[in-house]
Amino acid sequence: MALAAKKFYGRSPDYPLVQALYRRAFPPRERIPGIALRWMAAHGHLDALAFWEKKKFCGFAYLAVQEKTVFIVYLAVDDRLRGQGYGSQILNCIKALYPGRTIILDVEKADDSADNARQRRRRIEFYRRNGFYETDQTFTMRGVRYRIMSTKADFTEKDYKAFWQNVGRKKT
């Protein structure tokens, strides 16, 4: 199973597949409007990647790329392919495409009182198995508490702030 990463834009043939998966994978309150994602990708603020195994669409990622850090804004695996190693392969592709850079992402904090407590724990464990560490960096958005995970074990608040100071500028 060798995956290929392919950049896509709003008019590319991959876009309808990505958009359909985006709507299935993320609840409305977690979605950035599609028009904003397309604009950010078209203007160099995000890398938009579709992942393929031969002719089979496997998933996508939207990435905010900076000189030292790559933030996974969204990553989704096709529903029919989950649990088959594609998520790990996508993460490995991202690491290979951006060598030497720290990869970060956010996950809902583990919370046993949350409706999706089991899903949160499974997601954190998945990222741990794929080389990510939980950091001390947290934030709240729309009433949900998130934690930053990083491929750099000692990813600090200074690193986190440095990344966000450059967001909005074209990627390097």
N, C-alpha and C positions, 0 to 999 in steps of 0.2 A: 504494500500500500504506500506508494509514493505520491504525496500531494504536490500540486503546483499552485502557486499563488499568482493571481492575475488581478492587476489594478482594474477598477471599474469606475464608471461615472454614471450620471443620471440617464444618459442616452445609450449606454452600452447594453448589449444583449443580456448580460448577467443581472442587470439592475432589477427586473421584475422578480427574479428568484430571490435576490437579497431582500427586497422590500417585503415579500410575502413571509419569509422566515423572520425578519425583524418584527413584524406584527404578531407572529405566533410566539416568539421567544421572549418578548419584553412586554410587560403590562403598560397600558397607556401612560400611567404616571411616571414611568421610567424612560419614556421615549423622547428624544429630541425630534422636532418635526423634520420629516424627510427632506423638505426644501432646504432647511438649514444644513443638514448633513451634506447634501449635494453641493451646496454653495461652498462649504468649508473644504470639501475634497477638490472641487474645481479650482479653488483659489490657493491651493497648496497648504492649507492649515491642517488637513487630515490626509492620511493615506487610507484609501478604501480598497480592501483586498477581498476577492472571492477565492475560495479554495476548492480545487477540483482534483478528483482522482480519475484520470483519463477523461471520460465525458460525463462523469457523475459529479453534480454539484454537492459539495460536502458542508459548506458553511462560509462564514464571512467574518471580517474584523474591520472595525474603524479604529485607526490609531493616530494619536497625536504624537508626532515625532519631533524631538529636539536633539541637540548635539550629543548629550550624554544619556538621555532618558527617552523611553517610548512608553506612553500611557495607552493601555488598551481601553478605549472608550466603550466599545461593544465587541463582543465575540459570541457567536452562536454557531452551533452545529445543527444540521438538518435533523429534525425530530426523529426521523426513521433510522438515523445512523448513530444516535446517542448510545453510549455504553460500548462502543466498538473500537475505541482508541483514536477516533478522529480529533477529538478536542486536544489530546496530547500531541498529535501530529501537527495540528494548527499552531500550537504554542511553540513547538520545535521549529516550524517554518519561520515564525516571527523572530525567534532568537537567531536563526541563521541569516535572515534578511537584514538584521540590525546588529551585527556582531560588535561586541565590546560595549554595548549600551545596556543600561539597567532597564528592565521591563517592569512596569508597575501597573496595578489595576486596583479597583475597589470591589469589595464584597460586603454584603450585609453582615454586620457583626453577629456572632453567635449569641443567641438569646433564647433560652429554653421556654420563655413565655410567648414567643412569636408564633403565629399561625404556621409559618413555614420553617420552624426550628430545625427539623431534620434535613430539609433541603439546604439550609444555610451551612450546617455542619458538613454535609457531603461536598458542597462546593468548596469550602475551605480546605478540606482534606484532598480534594482533586488538585487544587493549586499547590498544596504542599508537596504532593507526590511528583509534581512537575517542576520542582525547584524554586518555588516561591516561599517567602518568609512573611509572617505577620509582622507589621511594624506598629509603632506607637501612634502613627498618624491616623486620626479619625475625623469624621465630619458628619453632620446631619443634613439630609436633604429631604424635603417634603415629609418630615416626621420619621424618617428611617435613618438609623445610625449605620454608618459604613466605616470599614477599616481598610487602609491601604495595605496591599501585599506587594512584595518586591522580590526580584531575583537577587538583589543585593542584601545580604543579611543585616548590614548595619546602615540601611537607608534611614537618614535622619530627617528631622523637621527642616533643617537647612536645605537638604537636597530637595525635599518636597516643595518648599517655597521657591527655590531657584527654578524648578520646573515650571511652576505656575506663573512666575514672572515673565516667562517667554511665551506662554500660550497666547494665541492671537497673532503672533508674528508668524511669518511663513516658516515652514520647517527647514531644517538645515541638512 
